[in-house]
Amino acid sequence: MLVHRRNLRSRGIAALVAAAVLPAALAGTAQARMIGEFEVGGAIETEYDQAGGAALGDPTSPESDAAAGGKYQTFANNAAIYWHPDTNANTVAGQIRDKFAEHGNESGKLGYPVTREQSTPNGAGRFNHFQKGSIYWSVGTGAHQISGPIRDRWAALGWESSPLGFPLSDVSKAGKGDGQFSMFPTGAIYWSSSTGAHAVWGNIQADWIRAGAEGGRYGYPTSDEYDYQGGKAQDFQGGKITWKPAG
């Protein structure tokens, strides 16, 4: 079921991006209307209406130039709509918008949004997908950026419905080599160029952390956890960590 949902979500993202490629003229204000003190027009106007209009608030700026030939417009309720010919117009709002700004908005590592903010399938949080990653939010974890091979691994495990849950940290630099990691309520995903991305959790993670995590004698994980001799095991650069239930 998780694999099926992941495939549907991946196809849905691709379809949204493909359908979003519209002429640059759509971002203009030829058919603009006044909302409060500023005009809202073109693809941004369409997105404004489809995203709830009044829920975004009145515009607080005119449509303005954004990076790489795009456009954006800001709105009163901590919201903005970004448009680019490769992505069409999509809303970013609330804590997800705050995190997007923290990472440089459309000029940063995530690029332009390719979806507006949506509810997660399990109903427990919200997310936006971007050209180069995603931001996920839930009440218990806040908003965090996840991207690259770590995002790919998390997706393969079932996104927020996986045993890891929602991201608890942004993708960040690890303490050894070129590695990166992202923390989750029940574990973590670590990546390095020589090992790939792997999840580590539970008792094996606890033993690994006691041994110094990626900076200790075991180094980075080279596999995910797997069944082993009536228990579990996981391979690392420096060896194998095993676990068996008590009794």
BAFI-3210 file (N, C-alpha, C; in Angstrom, 3 decimals, decimal comma, padded with zeros to 6 digits):
// residues 247
n [1|2|3|4|5|6|7|8|9|10|11|12|13|14|15|16|17|18|19|20|21|22|23|24|25|26|27|28|29|30|31|32|33|34|35|36|37|38|39|40|41|42|43|44|45|46|47|48|49|50|51|52|53|54|55|56|57|58|59|60|61|62|63|64|65|66|67|68|69|70|71|72|73|74|75|76|77|78|79|80|81|82|83|84|85|86|87|88|89|90|91|92|93|94|95|96|97|98|99|100|101|102|103|104|105|106|107|108|109|110|111|112|113|114|115|116|117|118|119|120|121|122|123|124|125|126|127|128|129|130|131|132|133|134|135|136|137|138|139|140|141|142|143|144|145|146|147|148|149|150|151|152|153|154|155|156|157|158|159|160|161|162|163|164|165|166|167|168|169|170|171|172|173|174|175|176|177|178|179|180|181|182|183|184|185|186|187|188|189|190|191|192|193|194|195|196|197|198|199|200|201|202|203|204|205|206|207|208|209|210|211|212|213|214|215|216|217|218|219|220|221|222|223|224|225|226|227|228|229|230|231|232|233|234|235|236|237|238|239|240|241|242|243|244|245|246|247]
n.u [000,822|001,926|003,959|002,428|001,057|003,237|004,171|001,932|001,975|004,435|003,965|001,921|003,181|004,909|003,005|001,768|003,857|004,337|001,880|001,977|003,467|003,290|002,707|004,761|003,284|001,024|001,608|001,410|-000,387|-002,584|-005,296|-005,875|-007,300|-008,406|-007,583|-008,034|-005,412|-003,838|-003,296|-004,154|-003,313|-003,455|-001,767|-001,135|-003,376|-005,278|-004,289|-004,505|-007,320|-007,972|-006,603|-007,977|-008,304|-009,546|-008,518|-005,810|-005,511|-005,478|-003,471|-000,141|001,768|002,692|002,651|005,833|009,226|010,927|013,482|015,337|013,578|011,026|007,972|006,459|004,116|003,075|001,006|-001,415|-001,762|000,645|001,543|002,546|002,575|004,206|005,406|006,597|007,703|008,276|006,904|004,383|001,972|002,107|001,092|002,722|002,768|002,387|004,140|005,564|006,189|007,854|010,028|010,818|011,688|013,831|015,626|016,305|014,237|012,932|015,395|017,069|018,131|015,938|014,459|011,671|008,221|006,350|003,933|000,985|000,512|-000,429|-002,500|-001,137|-001,435|-002,127|-003,375|-002,165|-000,413|001,141|002,362|004,634|005,799|008,825|011,004|013,446|013,174|011,369|009,138|008,012|005,484|004,286|002,228|003,647|006,306|007,060|008,148|010,175|012,860|013,437|015,426|017,106|019,101|018,385|015,723|014,727|015,180|013,576|011,091|010,977|010,625|008,100|007,310|005,829|004,243|005,847|007,912|009,509|008,173|007,394|009,817|012,208|014,243|016,000|017,579|020,928|024,444|026,516|028,742|031,084|033,213|031,716|029,120|025,524|022,514|019,207|016,997|014,424|011,373|011,608|014,057|016,723|017,987|020,890|023,406|026,145|028,530|029,877|028,425|025,696|022,175|020,714|018,419|018,422|017,471|015,791|016,959|019,366|020,202|020,575|022,771|024,660|024,892|025,940|028,431|029,580|028,313|028,282|030,834|032,226|033,570|032,082|031,229|029,447|026,094|025,730|023,714|020,157|018,277|017,870|016,386|017,864|019,134|016,994|016,658|017,558|019,737|022,283|024,382|027,474|030,095|032,234|031,598|029,179|026,119|024,157|020,976|018,891|015,729|014,927|015,216]
n.v [-001,205|001,286|001,502|001,637|004,061|005,799|005,639|006,680|009,254|010,211|010,089|011,924|014,328|014,642|014,946|017,310|019,142|018,856|019,709|022,275|023,925|026,796|029,616|032,501|034,812|034,338|034,946|037,611|040,767|041,265|040,570|041,458|042,060|044,373|043,839|044,778|046,985|046,395|045,068|041,796|039,301|037,172|034,010|034,013|035,196|033,197|031,056|032,243|032,394|029,630|028,635|029,531|032,246|034,595|033,343|033,610|036,283|039,856|041,172|042,252|043,429|044,482|042,339|040,974|040,753|037,629|035,128|033,839|034,443|034,291|035,131|036,728|037,242|038,744|038,113|038,960|037,084|035,750|034,565|033,656|033,737|032,012|032,083|030,431|029,730|027,017|025,770|026,776|028,604|028,615|028,379|029,280|029,111|030,179|028,348|026,736|028,494|030,208|028,498|028,008|030,609|030,785|029,139|030,557|031,192|031,132|031,344|029,735|026,489|024,884|025,795|026,668|026,347|023,419|022,421|023,609|024,242|021,296|018,834|016,048|012,577|011,028|012,850|014,151|016,260|018,880|019,797|021,096|020,495|021,109|022,221|021,026|019,483|019,111|020,549|019,624|019,699|019,293|019,351|018,374|018,392|020,662|022,678|021,383|021,076|018,675|016,791|015,613|012,551|011,683|012,444|010,820|008,268|008,331|008,603|006,093|004,494|005,142|007,793|010,201|008,342|006,241|004,176|006,170|008,631|012,181|014,613|015,768|017,475|019,703|018,581|018,220|018,966|016,245|015,008|013,978|013,742|014,025|013,739|013,758|014,293|013,631|014,086|012,208|011,536|008,864|007,935|008,208|009,346|008,772|009,879|009,402|010,015|007,690|005,647|005,857|006,493|005,676|004,423|004,526|003,192|002,602|000,017|-000,622|001,837|003,140|001,699|002,304|005,097|005,231|004,255|006,344|007,204|008,362|009,327|007,527|004,187|002,597|004,146|005,333|004,077|001,277|-000,231|-000,701|-001,666|-005,188|-008,519|-010,928|-013,840|-014,425|-011,923|-008,556|-006,819|-004,553|-003,178|-001,438|000,904|000,161|-002,348|-004,755|-004,244|-005,921|-007,093|-008,703|-009,817|-009,696|-012,615]
n.w [000,000|000,828|-001,075|-003,385|-002,896|-002,830|-005,467|-006,810|-005,751|-006,724|-009,477|-009,554|-008,813|-011,004|-013,013|-012,240|-012,582|-015,328|-016,386|-015,635|-017,257|-018,723|-020,949|-020,516|-020,478|-018,979|-016,377|-016,183|-015,843|-017,452|-017,303|-014,823|-011,535|-009,047|-005,708|-002,591|-002,132|-004,311|-007,626|-008,787|-010,992|-013,990|-013,975|-011,279|-010,161|-010,779|-009,208|-006,694|-006,367|-006,520|-004,353|-002,204|-001,860|000,059|002,319|002,061|002,388|001,663|-001,046|-000,301|-001,740|-005,072|-008,011|-008,547|-009,821|-009,761|-009,133|-011,943|-014,075|-013,029|-011,181|-008,306|-005,609|-002,595|000,330|002,904|004,991|005,865|003,421|000,093|-003,462|-005,925|-009,218|-012,131|-015,462|-015,705|-013,663|-013,134|-011,104|-007,594|-004,189|-001,167|002,300|005,774|008,331|006,625|004,569|006,055|006,542|003,906|003,207|004,979|003,741|001,497|-000,276|-003,614|-004,838|-003,461|-002,183|-002,716|-004,891|-007,042|-005,863|-006,713|-006,101|-004,447|-000,886|000,796|002,430|004,173|003,198|005,450|007,007|009,107|008,859|006,852|003,568|001,072|-002,184|-003,940|-006,630|-006,035|-003,761|-000,633|001,815|004,921|007,418|010,740|013,705|015,915|015,093|013,669|010,824|008,263|005,969|003,448|001,281|-001,738|-001,748|000,819|001,122|-000,927|000,140|002,431|001,172|-000,097|002,099|002,887|003,268|005,460|006,694|007,244|009,480|010,551|010,677|010,620|009,390|011,742|011,730|009,484|006,427|007,037|007,469|008,250|010,843|009,818|007,061|003,804|004,522|005,175|007,129|008,404|011,072|012,740|014,602|015,501|014,687|012,254|009,078|007,342|005,078|002,850|000,241|-000,350|000,800|000,393|001,162|004,235|006,669|010,234|013,320|016,502|018,764|017,556|016,524|018,975|020,089|018,129|018,384|020,970|020,402|019,100|016,806|013,399|013,549|015,031|015,665|013,976|011,810|008,900|008,151|005,962|005,070|005,425|008,366|008,918|009,008|011,192|012,383|014,219|015,236|014,683|012,390|011,259|008,776|008,800|007,950|009,542|010,510|011,803|013,542|015,831|017,097|019,470|020,675|024,183|026,227]
ca.u [000,000|002,816|004,640|001,436|000,826|004,418|004,185|000,901|002,399|005,499|003,359|001,138|004,098|005,353|001,890|001,573|004,903|004,129|000,710|002,176|004,297|002,417|003,419|005,104|002,269|000,012|001,962|001,232|-001,563|-003,494|-006,658|-005,792|-008,365|-007,978|-007,947|-007,416|-004,635|-002,986|-003,862|-003,742|-003,713|-002,829|-001,666|-001,154|-004,787|-005,915|-003,854|-005,098|-008,707|-008,028|-006,028|-008,864|-008,517|-009,581|-007,671|-004,457|-005,525|-005,260|-002,058|000,635|002,740|002,343|003,415|007,223|010,144|011,615|014,694|015,312|012,451|009,750|007,224|005,848|003,308|002,880|-000,347|-001,424|-001,755|001,926|001,455|003,070|002,383|005,369|005,160|007,713|007,190|008,460|006,157|003,136|001,861|001,777|001,084|003,514|002,189|002,579|005,468|006,276|006,775|008,975|011,161|011,226|012,468|015,084|016,520|016,596|013,111|013,114|016,815|017,812|018,385|014,718|013,869|010,268|007,234|005,665|002,569|000,609|000,484|-001,448|-002,547|-000,551|-002,484|-002,578|-004,091|-001,473|000,477|001,040|003,617|004,816|006,919|009,562|011,792|014,604|012,952|010,056|009,048|006,925|005,135|003,240|002,153|004,673|007,674|007,351|008,403|011,565|013,223|014,036|015,768|018,192|019,007|017,708|014,293|014,414|015,125|012,374|009,962|010,967|010,160|006,682|007,081|005,491|003,594|006,886|008,237|010,236|007,294|007,741|011,169|012,393|015,295|016,335|018,777|022,051|025,767|026,914|029,993|032,244|033,285|030,732|027,826|024,370|021,546|017,969|016,464|012,991|011,023|011,982|015,315|017,425|018,527|022,237|023,904|027,448|028,708|030,410|027,543|024,291|021,296|020,134|017,770|018,886|016,497|015,619|018,083|020,612|020,611|021,071|024,126|025,512|025,150|026,863|029,764|030,084|027,553|029,101|032,212|032,819|034,249|031,226|031,067|028,102|025,403|025,824|022,459|019,101|018,104|017,299|016,227|019,143|019,251|015,959|016,629|017,815|021,128|022,525|025,782|028,099|031,436|033,172|031,144|027,746|025,499|023,040|020,079|017,926|014,808|015,267|014,605]
ca.v [000,000|002,431|001,597|002,113|005,467|006,548|005,736|007,623|010,604|010,591|010,391|013,140|015,461|014,812|015,459|018,703|019,934|018,846|020,508|023,652|024,683|027,730|030,773|033,510|035,855|034,043|035,543|039,049|041,343|041,728|040,371|041,647|042,768|044,987|043,217|045,711|048,078|045,947|044,185|040,395|038,895|036,051|032,727|034,268|035,381|031,881|030,323|032,926|031,951|028,198|028,355|029,992|033,691|035,323|032,663|034,151|037,703|040,796|041,316|043,275|043,942|044,165|041,247|041,410|039,803|036,645|034,574|033,003|034,730|034,043|036,213|036,380|038,261|038,412|038,312|039,390|036,007|035,047|033,727|034,190|032,896|032,044|031,591|030,283|028,994|025,565|025,234|027,519|029,391|027,812|029,102|028,844|029,891|029,771|027,908|026,224|029,670|030,662|027,607|028,301|031,847|030,474|028,490|031,416|031,280|030,456|031,399|028,834|025,094|024,177|026,274|027,092|025,327|022,734|022,208|024,454|023,495|020,252|017,939|014,734|011,552|010,549|013,935|014,610|017,379|019,627|019,789|021,631|019,990|022,116|021,646|020,277|018,928|019,298|020,978|018,960|020,285|018,738|020,048|017,893|018,468|021,914|022,616|021,046|020,800|017,368|016,815|014,763|011,109|011,435|012,477|009,632|007,109|008,508|008,273|004,652|003,874|005,443|009,190|010,434|007,138|005,248|004,105|007,360|009,776|013,457|015,111|016,522|018,455|019,843|017,881|018,998|018,339|015,330|015,373|013,298|013,679|014,783|013,179|014,544|013,521|014,251|013,399|011,929|011,183|007,501|007,512|009,170|008,880|009,288|009,694|009,880|009,661|006,335|004,652|006,067|006,920|004,554|004,734|003,822|003,456|001,603|-000,419|-000,542|003,236|003,464|001,152|003,068|006,405|005,019|004,006|007,551|007,467|008,315|009,671|006,474|003,069|001,970|005,010|005,474|002,833|000,850|-000,929|-000,505|-002,790|-006,386|-009,672|-011,627|-014,829|-014,229|-010,533|-007,562|-006,421|-003,484|-003,083|-000,118|000,890|-000,487|-003,637|-005,054|-004,166|-006,869|-006,977|-009,786|-009,521|-010,336|-013,913]
ca.w [000,000|000,862|-002,369|-004,340|-002,656|-003,222|-006,927|-007,200|-005,422|-007,650|-010,775|-009,406|-008,851|-012,392|-013,807|-011,894|-013,213|-016,771|-016,712|-015,212|-018,193|-019,421|-021,469|-019,514|-020,459|-017,981|-015,095|-016,267|-015,210|-018,500|-016,843|-013,375|-010,826|-007,799|-004,437|-001,669|-002,713|-005,404|-008,628|-008,852|-012,329|-014,673|-013,275|-009,842|-009,821|-010,811|-008,020|-005,539|-006,243|-006,277|-003,031|-001,145|-001,924|001,324|003,297|001,908|002,716|000,567|-001,425|000,400|-002,703|-006,457|-008,615|-008,646|-010,447|-008,926|-009,744|-013,152|-014,942|-012,375|-010,541|-007,024|-004,956|-001,187|000,826|004,302|005,980|005,754|002,227|-001,162|-004,641|-006,816|-010,578|-013,062|-016,621|-015,546|-012,524|-012,975|-009,878|-006,414|-002,928|-000,018|003,390|007,156|008,749|005,451|003,924|006,885|006,284|002,533|003,271|005,684|002,783|000,360|-001,201|-004,914|-005,206|-002,603|-002,555|-003,072|-006,137|-007,014|-005,503|-007,813|-005,612|-003,320|000,370|000,803|003,582|003,953|003,095|006,767|007,651|010,319|008,603|005,602|002,823|-000,277|-002,965|-004,686|-007,720|-005,553|-002,436|-000,021|003,210|005,625|008,709|011,596|014,988|016,828|014,572|012,971|009,383|007,959|004,581|003,185|-000,136|-002,197|-001,472|002,092|000,791|-001,725|001,031|003,244|000,298|-000,299|003,341|003,092|003,631|006,868|007,247|007,523|010,908|010,988|010,885|009,979|009,699|012,977|011,432|008,075|005,966|007,558|007,324|009,316|011,487|009,245|005,607|003,028|004,875|005,587|007,898|008,853|012,241|012,801|015,988|015,894|014,085|011,410|007,804|007,089|003,715|002,396|-001,171|-000,476|001,420|000,072|002,243|004,986|007,938|011,431|014,377|017,550|019,598|016,782|016,549|020,315|020,197|017,196|018,992|022,105|019,846|018,450|015,566|012,171|013,890|015,836|014,999|012,960|010,653|008,324|007,780|004,559|004,779|006,398|009,286|008,293|009,898|011,362|013,447|015,210|015,685|013,645|012,198|010,286|008,392|008,834|007,366|010,450|011,011|011,927|014,846|015,891|018,240|019,651|021,790|025,464|026,480]
c.u [000,855|003,509|003,686|001,214|002,017|004,484|003,141|001,334|003,473|004,938|002,565|002,002|004,538|004,243|001,642|002,593|004,684|002,971|000,927|002,930|003,381|003,223|003,658|004,041|001,223|000,336|001,735|-000,086|-002,569|-004,945|-006,749|-007,040|-007,797|-008,487|-007,261|-006,690|-003,836|-003,758|-003,307|-004,228|-003,019|-002,837|-001,675|-002,585|-005,529|-005,561|-004,452|-006,525|-008,788|-007,511|-006,864|-009,042|-008,414|-008,723|-006,232|-004,369|-005,335|-003,779|-001,401|001,722|002,167|003,064|004,816|008,072|010,768|012,783|014,376|014,057|011,093|009,112|006,748|005,010|003,023|001,480|-000,338|-001,249|-000,523|001,922|002,094|002,735|003,572|004,992|006,470|007,194|007,351|007,539|004,742|003,144|001,415|001,958|002,010|003,077|002,623|004,007|006,253|006,913|007,967|010,219|011,708|012,093|013,823|016,106|016,676|015,477|013,443|014,555|017,660|017,852|017,137|014,146|012,416|009,355|006,593|004,274|002,254|000,641|-000,689|-001,405|-001,867|-001,668|-002,982|-003,289|-003,388|-000,596|000,215|002,384|003,492|005,962|007,507|010,379|012,897|014,404|011,554|010,224|007,817|006,736|004,130|003,294|003,306|006,099|008,037|007,614|009,884|011,728|013,849|014,244|016,832|018,000|018,313|016,197|013,889|014,285|013,876|011,126|009,843|010,440|008,689|006,372|006,749|004,750|004,580|007,121|008,942|009,332|007,757|009,187|011,174|013,510|015,398|017,430|019,972|023,349|026,047|028,317|031,233|032,142|032,231|029,306|026,776|023,426|020,282|017,420|014,946|012,643|011,502|013,303|015,932|017,729|019,860|022,650|025,353|027,632|029,198|029,476|026,092|023,496|020,639|019,531|018,407|017,943|016,573|016,874|019,405|021,109|021,200|022,494|025,105|025,868|026,121|028,289|030,304|029,401|028,490|030,561|032,926|033,357|033,398|031,073|029,622|027,449|025,568|024,631|021,402|019,070|017,459|017,214|017,530|019,077|018,260|015,861|016,788|019,308|021,178|024,015|026,238|029,491|032,408|032,714|029,635|027,308|024,272|022,223|019,150|017,002|015,217|014,526|014,823]
c.v [001,254|002,625|002,148|003,606|006,313|006,721|006,712|009,051|011,084|010,926|011,683|014,376|015,726|015,400|016,926|019,594|020,013|019,746|021,981|024,500|025,532|028,897|031,805|034,584|035,616|034,655|037,037|039,499|041,849|041,619|040,628|042,332|043,331|044,164|044,051|046,805|047,682|045,082|042,764|039,869|037,642|034,770|032,907|034,490|034,037|031,073|030,924|032,442|030,466|027,829|028,922|031,477|034,373|034,666|033,150|035,604|038,566|040,844|042,455|043,857|043,745|042,901|041,753|040,340|038,891|036,061|033,830|033,196|034,482|035,303|035,750|037,544|037,802|038,816|038,406|038,259|035,113|034,065|034,446|033,210|033,113|031,434|031,498|029,493|027,481|024,952|025,756|028,235|028,502|028,636|028,443|029,720|029,360|029,362|027,299|027,390|030,201|029,808|027,816|029,556|031,614|029,856|029,274|031,571|030,598|030,468|030,402|027,413|024,354|024,581|026,672|025,973|024,726|022,258|023,347|023,602|022,527|019,492|016,623|013,688|011,033|011,638|014,571|015,828|018,016|019,569|020,622|020,869|021,141|021,432|020,730|019,731|019,211|019,945|020,311|019,598|019,410|019,474|019,643|018,121|019,813|021,673|022,368|020,690|019,427|017,238|015,765|013,288|010,782|011,479|011,236|008,395|007,153|008,158|006,764|003,911|004,167|006,853|009,300|009,268|006,007|005,150|005,348|008,526|011,008|013,854|015,956|017,553|018,605|018,849|018,770|018,239|017,454|015,678|014,757|013,304|014,532|014,396|014,205|013,649|014,330|013,410|013,268|011,523|009,807|007,032|008,609|008,517|009,574|008,955|010,127|009,393|008,233|005,257|004,751|006,451|005,715|005,046|003,935|004,201|002,386|001,267|-000,362|000,892|003,611|002,946|001,933|004,430|006,264|004,793|005,211|007,911|007,462|008,660|008,603|005,321|002,419|002,829|005,064|004,114|002,543|000,002|-000,402|-001,726|-003,971|-007,506|-010,461|-012,525|-014,599|-012,827|-009,597|-007,284|-005,273|-003,380|-001,639|-000,232|000,094|-001,809|-003,724|-004,846|-005,060|-006,627|-008,186|-009,418|-010,282|-011,650|-014,866]
c.w [000,000|-000,468|-003,409|-004,165|-003,084|-004,729|-007,420|-006,925|-006,387|-009,022|-010,708|-009,458|-010,283|-013,250|-013,515|-012,566|-014,708|-017,171|-016,442|-016,210|-019,064|-019,950|-020,394|-019,417|-019,386|-016,639|-015,087|-015,685|-016,235|-018,058|-015,328|-012,822|-009,532|-006,621|-003,366|-002,427|-003,942|-006,381|-008,473|-010,188|-012,814|-013,868|-011,770|-009,367|-009,792|-009,576|-006,759|-005,308|-005,875|-004,887|-001,889|-001,054|-000,586|002,399|003,229|002,354|001,493|000,202|-000,651|-000,485|-004,093|-006,901|-008,912|-009,308|-009,399|-009,718|-011,037|-013,992|-014,334|-011,836|-009,177|-006,534|-003,541|-000,730|002,351|005,298|005,843|004,584|001,048|-002,273|-005,552|-008,158|-011,344|-014,252|-016,520|-014,494|-012,394|-011,623|-008,725|-005,149|-001,916|001,153|004,746|007,488|007,597|004,692|004,725|006,635|004,881|002,496|003,936|004,737|001,479|-000,644|-002,523|-005,397|-004,430|-003,103|-003,018|-004,422|-005,953|-006,506|-006,743|-007,388|-004,660|-002,056|000,362|002,116|003,233|003,892|004,440|007,568|008,826|010,093|007,259|004,894|001,555|-000,922|-003,769|-005,771|-007,210|-004,145|-001,939|001,344|003,798|007,000|009,425|012,921|015,900|016,387|013,967|011,495|009,126|006,487|004,465|001,687|-000,446|-001,865|-000,154|001,887|000,003|-000,836|001,903|002,435|000,109|000,929|003,632|003,526|005,120|007,509|007,498|009,024|011,438|011,327|010,129|010,282|010,965|012,836|009,927|007,715|006,305|007,352|008,521|009,799|010,886|007,731|004,933|003,392|005,238|006,388|008,090|009,998|012,137|014,223|016,427|015,285|013,251|010,066|007,607|005,669|003,637|000,966|-001,344|000,056|000,976|001,314|002,900|006,293|009,063|012,570|015,455|018,326|018,848|016,735|017,907|020,514|019,328|017,785|020,161|021,619|019,072|017,149|014,364|012,425|014,700|015,013|013,918|011,700|010,179|008,082|006,291|004,145|005,719|007,328|008,557|009,333|009,966|012,587|014,585|015,769|014,502|013,553|011,205|010,043|008,363|008,212|008,222|011,012|011,113|013,369|014,831|017,148|018,260|020,797|023,046|025,614|025,347]
res [m|l|v|h|r|r|n|l|r|s|r|g|i|a|a|l|v|a|a|a|v|l|p|a|a|l|a|g|t|a|q|a|r|m|i|g|e|f|e|v|g|g|a|i|e|t|e|y|d|q|a|g|g|a|a|l|g|d|p|t|s|p|e|s|d|a|a|a|g|g|k|y|q|t|f|a|n|n|a|a|i|y|w|h|p|d|t|n|a|n|t|v|a|g|q|i|r|d|k|f|a|e|h|g|n|e|s|g|k|l|g|y|p|v|t|r|e|q|s|t|p|n|g|a|g|r|f|n|h|f|q|k|g|s|i|y|w|s|v|g|t|g|a|h|q|i|s|g|p|i|r|d|r|w|a|a|l|g|w|e|s|s|p|l|g|f|p|l|s|d|v|s|k|a|g|k|g|d|g|q|f|s|m|f|p|t|g|a|i|y|w|s|s|s|t|g|a|h|a|v|w|g|n|i|q|a|d|w|i|r|a|g|a|e|g|g|r|y|g|y|p|t|s|d|e|y|d|y|q|g|g|k|a|q|d|f|q|g|g|k|i|t|w|k|p|a|g]
***
